[in-house]
Amino acid sequence: MITLPETDLVVHPLCLGSNIFGSNADAAQSHAVLHAYRNHGGNFIDTADAYNQWVDGHVGGESETIIGSWLKEINSRAEIVIATKVSLMKTRPGLSAENIIAACEESLNRLQTDYIDLYYSHGDDPDVPMEEVLGAYAQLIAQGKVRYIAASNFSPERLRLALEISRDNNLPSYVAVQDKYNLVDRASYENNMAQTVAQFGLSNIPFYGIARGFLSGKYRPGVTEVDSLRAAGALEYANDKNFSIVAALDTIAASHNASVSAIALAWLRQQPTVSTPIASARTVDQLNEIIRVVELSDEELALLSALSL
């Protein structure tokens, strides 16, 4: 277990993503994955009010609702760390104080809980003063409805501004970011956000840790059909350079008797500004592939880093 920097949240080294709960995985499948994750000692679940509004017939909130029914079933809320988000739900867009307060109440109702451990601004809202955004979070924290706040998909400049306003006005401060980062998609984070995260002592809890499944080992040269609803997105990474990374992952995985996914997540976990990566699973078998925590040697880290530059 690890403690997220700037918090007292003690979490498993793999954060379970739930963006497929209620879409690729129905309630029963999702509960099975959640039970398996907990049985492995997992306690950190990431969701958002916007999940899964992009699916036909969905309006958002489906993932939170499934997690809420599971929390009620296990009746052990204090053992679980829940992260959810606000600003991208079509019926609750933006970061006005009014919207944050209302969206939080709706998320609490769907999650069947009275507090959120980590509440993200899912995206920046330049039309709302930072003081208003952070003031709304201050109200929620004072009421015990939110413990910590974090930022996802911000620019380094806007994150820095938010942190400075928090400091200068005695307002709650973002304790983490959630940005896309993985072995085959490094530049956007490393060239932009990583320096700001390091300077302020925060951490990244990155999404797409296995690159939409590309780093699961299912995608190989010449393979055009994979049993995944996210295959089209994963195949965007299909090129010679990235297949060479997968080949190296194969070799390292064999030496650790681990899955390719576990090795890809191990590289990510051992990067300087990362606390715990996020990965999702549609089935218990997929969960078993990503849950093992592997410690890579310096040589293994260096090899993967060199291949992925």
C-alpha positions as CSV (number, residue, x, y, z in Angstrom):
1,M,0.0,0.0,0.0
2,I,1.1,3.6,-0.6
3,T,0.1,7.0,0.8
4,L,-0.9,9.5,-1.9
5,P,1.4,12.5,-1.6
6,E,-0.2,15.5,0.2
7,T,-2.9,13.3,1.7
8,D,-3.5,10.6,4.3
9,L,-5.1,8.4,1.7
10,V,-3.5,4.9,1.9
11,V,-4.2,3.1,-1.4
12,H,-3.4,0.0,-3.4
13,P,-0.6,0.5,-6.0
14,L,-3.2,-0.1,-8.7
15,C,-6.2,2.2,-9.0
16,L,-9.2,0.4,-10.6
17,G,-10.7,2.4,-13.4
18,S,-14.4,2.1,-13.8
19,N,-15.0,3.9,-17.1
20,I,-16.4,0.7,-18.6
21,F,-18.8,-0.1,-15.8
22,G,-22.3,0.3,-17.2
23,S,-21.1,0.0,-20.8
24,N,-18.6,-2.7,-21.7
25,A,-19.4,-4.4,-18.4
26,D,-22.9,-4.7,-17.0
27,A,-23.7,-4.5,-13.3
28,A,-23.0,-8.2,-12.5
29,Q,-19.7,-8.2,-14.4
30,S,-18.7,-5.0,-12.7
31,H,-19.5,-6.3,-9.3
32,A,-17.5,-9.4,-10.0
33,V,-14.4,-7.3,-10.9
34,L,-14.9,-5.1,-7.9
35,H,-15.1,-8.2,-5.6
36,A,-12.0,-9.7,-7.2
37,Y,-10.1,-6.4,-6.9
38,R,-11.0,-6.1,-3.2
39,N,-10.0,-9.8,-2.6
40,H,-6.5,-8.9,-3.9
41,G,-6.3,-6.1,-1.4
42,G,-7.5,-3.4,-3.8
43,N,-9.2,-0.3,-2.3
44,F,-8.9,2.6,-4.7
45,I,-11.6,3.1,-7.3
46,D,-11.8,5.8,-9.9
47,T,-15.0,7.0,-11.5
48,A,-16.7,10.1,-12.9
49,D,-20.2,11.5,-13.2
50,A,-19.8,11.6,-16.9
51,Y,-19.2,7.8,-17.3
52,N,-20.9,6.5,-19.5
53,Q,-22.8,9.3,-21.3
54,W,-21.1,8.5,-24.6
55,V,-22.9,5.2,-24.9
56,D,-26.3,5.2,-26.7
57,G,-29.1,5.3,-24.2
58,H,-26.9,6.4,-21.4
59,V,-27.0,9.8,-19.7
60,G,-24.0,9.6,-17.4
61,G,-23.8,8.4,-13.8
62,E,-24.0,4.7,-14.7
63,S,-20.6,3.8,-13.4
64,E,-21.2,5.7,-10.1
65,T,-24.5,3.9,-9.7
66,I,-22.9,0.5,-10.1
67,I,-20.2,1.3,-7.6
68,G,-22.8,2.6,-5.2
69,S,-24.7,-0.6,-5.3
70,W,-21.5,-2.5,-4.7
71,L,-20.5,-0.3,-1.7
72,K,-23.9,-0.9,-0.2
73,E,-23.5,-4.7,-0.7
74,I,-20.1,-4.9,1.0
75,N,-21.0,-2.5,3.8
76,S,-17.4,-1.5,4.3
77,R,-17.2,2.1,3.0
78,A,-14.4,3.2,5.3
79,E,-12.1,0.5,3.7
80,I,-12.6,1.9,0.1
81,V,-11.1,5.1,-1.4
82,I,-13.4,6.6,-4.0
83,A,-12.4,9.2,-6.6
84,T,-14.9,10.8,-8.8
85,K,-15.1,13.9,-11.0
86,V,-17.1,16.9,-12.0
87,S,-17.4,19.2,-15.0
88,L,-17.8,17.0,-18.1
89,M,-21.2,15.5,-17.6
90,K,-23.5,16.9,-20.2
91,T,-26.3,17.7,-17.7
92,R,-23.7,19.1,-15.2
93,P,-21.1,21.0,-17.3
94,G,-18.4,23.3,-16.0
95,L,-17.0,24.3,-12.7
96,S,-19.3,27.1,-11.4
97,A,-19.8,26.9,-7.7
98,E,-23.5,26.1,-8.2
99,N,-22.7,23.2,-10.5
100,I,-20.0,21.7,-8.3
101,I,-22.2,21.7,-5.3
102,A,-25.2,20.2,-7.2
103,A,-23.0,17.6,-9.0
104,C,-21.4,16.5,-5.8
105,E,-24.8,15.9,-4.2
106,E,-25.9,13.8,-7.2
107,S,-22.6,11.8,-7.2
108,L,-23.0,11.1,-3.5
109,N,-26.5,9.9,-4.1
110,R,-25.5,7.6,-6.9
111,L,-22.5,6.3,-4.9
112,Q,-24.7,5.8,-1.8
113,T,-22.1,7.4,0.4
114,D,-21.9,10.6,2.4
115,Y,-18.3,11.6,1.3
116,I,-16.0,11.5,-1.6
117,D,-12.3,10.8,-0.9
118,L,-10.8,12.5,-3.9
119,Y,-12.9,14.9,-6.1
120,Y,-11.5,15.9,-9.4
121,S,-12.1,18.8,-11.6
122,H,-12.5,16.6,-14.7
123,G,-11.4,19.4,-17.0
124,D,-10.5,23.1,-16.6
125,D,-13.2,25.8,-16.9
126,P,-11.5,29.1,-17.9
127,D,-14.9,30.9,-17.8
128,V,-15.1,30.5,-14.0
129,P,-12.7,32.3,-11.6
130,M,-10.4,29.9,-9.8
131,E,-11.4,31.5,-6.5
132,E,-15.0,30.5,-7.2
133,V,-14.1,26.9,-8.1
134,L,-11.8,26.5,-5.0
135,G,-14.3,28.2,-2.8
136,A,-17.0,25.6,-3.8
137,Y,-14.6,22.8,-2.9
138,A,-13.8,24.6,0.4
139,Q,-17.5,24.5,1.2
140,L,-17.8,20.8,0.4
141,I,-14.7,20.0,2.5
142,A,-16.0,22.0,5.4
143,Q,-19.2,20.0,5.2
144,G,-17.3,16.7,5.2
145,K,-18.6,15.7,1.8
146,V,-15.2,15.8,0.1
147,R,-11.8,15.0,1.6
148,Y,-9.3,16.1,-1.1
149,I,-9.4,17.7,-4.5
150,A,-7.4,17.0,-7.7
151,A,-7.2,18.2,-11.3
152,S,-7.5,16.3,-14.5
153,N,-6.7,17.5,-18.1
154,F,-5.4,20.9,-16.9
155,S,-2.5,22.7,-18.6
156,P,0.6,23.2,-16.4
157,E,0.0,27.0,-16.5
158,R,-3.6,26.7,-15.2
159,L,-2.6,24.1,-12.5
160,R,0.1,26.4,-11.3
161,L,-2.3,29.3,-11.2
162,A,-4.8,27.2,-9.1
163,L,-2.1,26.2,-6.7
164,E,-0.9,29.8,-6.3
165,I,-4.5,31.0,-5.6
166,S,-5.0,28.2,-3.1
167,R,-1.8,29.3,-1.3
168,D,-2.5,33.0,-1.4
169,N,-6.2,32.8,-0.3
170,N,-6.1,29.9,2.2
171,L,-8.2,27.7,-0.1
172,P,-8.1,24.0,-0.6
173,S,-5.3,22.9,-3.0
174,Y,-5.3,20.3,-5.7
175,V,-3.2,17.3,-4.3
176,A,-2.8,15.3,-7.6
177,V,-3.4,15.3,-11.3
178,Q,-4.9,12.7,-13.5
179,D,-3.3,12.9,-17.0
180,K,-2.8,10.4,-19.8
181,Y,0.6,8.7,-19.5
182,N,1.9,5.3,-20.5
183,L,4.9,3.6,-22.2
184,V,3.7,4.5,-25.7
185,D,2.3,7.9,-24.9
186,R,4.9,9.8,-22.9
187,A,5.6,13.2,-24.5
188,S,2.4,15.1,-23.6
189,Y,2.9,14.5,-19.9
190,E,6.7,14.5,-19.6
191,N,7.2,17.6,-21.7
192,N,4.5,19.6,-20.1
193,M,3.0,18.6,-16.8
194,A,5.6,16.5,-15.0
195,Q,7.9,19.4,-14.0
196,T,5.0,21.3,-12.4
197,V,3.8,18.1,-10.6
198,A,7.3,17.6,-9.2
199,Q,7.9,21.2,-8.2
200,F,4.7,21.3,-6.1
201,G,5.2,17.8,-4.6
202,L,2.1,16.4,-6.2
203,S,1.7,13.2,-8.1
204,N,0.1,11.9,-11.3
205,I,-2.6,9.2,-11.1
206,P,-2.4,8.5,-14.8
207,F,-5.3,7.2,-17.0
208,Y,-4.8,4.9,-20.0
209,G,-2.0,3.1,-18.1
210,I,-2.0,0.3,-20.6
211,A,-2.8,2.5,-23.6
212,R,-6.5,1.5,-24.1
213,G,-5.4,-2.1,-23.9
214,F,-2.6,-1.9,-26.5
215,L,0.0,-2.8,-23.8
216,S,-2.0,-5.9,-22.7
217,G,-0.2,-8.1,-25.1
218,K,-3.3,-8.8,-27.2
219,Y,-2.1,-6.5,-30.0
220,R,0.6,-7.9,-32.3
221,P,1.8,-7.1,-35.8
222,G,-0.8,-8.2,-38.3
223,V,-3.6,-8.5,-35.8
224,T,-6.6,-6.5,-36.9
225,E,-9.3,-8.0,-34.8
226,V,-9.3,-8.1,-31.0
227,D,-12.2,-8.9,-28.7
228,S,-12.5,-5.5,-27.2
229,L,-14.9,-2.6,-27.6
230,R,-11.9,-0.3,-27.3
231,A,-9.9,-2.0,-30.0
232,A,-10.1,0.9,-32.5
233,G,-8.5,3.2,-29.9
234,A,-5.8,0.7,-29.0
235,L,-4.9,0.1,-32.7
236,E,-4.0,3.8,-33.0
237,Y,-0.8,2.8,-31.3
238,A,0.0,0.0,-33.7
239,N,3.4,0.9,-35.3
240,D,6.8,-0.7,-35.5
241,K,8.2,1.3,-32.6
242,N,5.4,0.4,-30.2
243,F,5.5,-3.3,-31.3
244,S,9.2,-3.3,-30.3
245,I,8.1,-2.1,-26.9
246,V,5.6,-4.9,-26.6
247,A,8.3,-7.4,-27.6
248,A,10.5,-6.2,-24.8
249,L,7.6,-6.4,-22.4
250,D,7.1,-10.0,-23.4
251,T,10.7,-10.8,-22.4
252,I,10.5,-9.0,-19.1
253,A,7.1,-10.5,-18.3
254,A,8.5,-14.0,-18.9
255,S,11.4,-13.4,-16.5
256,H,8.9,-12.2,-13.8
257,N,6.3,-14.8,-14.5
258,A,3.9,-11.9,-14.9
259,S,1.6,-10.5,-17.6
260,V,2.6,-7.9,-20.2
261,S,0.0,-5.5,-18.6
262,A,1.6,-5.9,-15.2
263,I,5.0,-5.0,-16.6
264,A,3.7,-2.0,-18.5
265,L,2.1,-0.7,-15.3
266,A,5.3,-1.5,-13.3
267,W,7.3,0.8,-15.6
268,L,4.6,3.5,-15.1
269,R,4.4,3.1,-11.3
270,Q,8.2,3.5,-11.1
271,Q,8.3,6.9,-12.8
272,P,9.3,9.8,-10.5
273,T,6.0,11.7,-10.4
274,V,3.5,8.8,-10.5
275,S,1.8,7.5,-7.4
276,T,-0.5,4.8,-8.7
277,P,-1.6,4.2,-12.3
278,I,-5.2,3.6,-13.3
279,A,-6.3,0.5,-15.3
280,S,-9.7,-1.0,-15.9
281,A,-10.9,-4.6,-16.4
282,R,-14.1,-5.9,-18.0
283,T,-13.7,-9.4,-16.5
284,V,-12.0,-11.1,-13.5
285,D,-9.5,-12.6,-15.8
286,Q,-8.5,-9.2,-17.1
287,L,-8.3,-7.9,-13.5
288,N,-5.9,-10.8,-12.6
289,E,-3.6,-9.6,-15.4
290,I,-3.2,-6.1,-14.1
291,I,-3.4,-6.5,-10.4
292,R,0.1,-7.9,-9.6
293,V,2.6,-5.3,-8.5
294,V,6.0,-6.0,-10.0
295,E,9.3,-4.3,-9.2
296,L,11.5,-3.8,-12.3
297,S,15.2,-3.7,-12.1
298,D,17.2,-0.6,-13.2
299,E,18.2,-2.4,-16.4
300,E,14.6,-3.3,-17.2
301,L,13.4,0.2,-16.6
302,A,16.2,1.7,-18.7
303,L,15.5,-0.7,-21.6
304,L,11.8,0.2,-21.7
305,S,12.5,3.9,-21.3
306,A,15.0,3.9,-24.2
307,L,12.7,2.0,-26.5
308,S,9.8,4.3,-25.8
309,L,11.6,7.6,-26.2
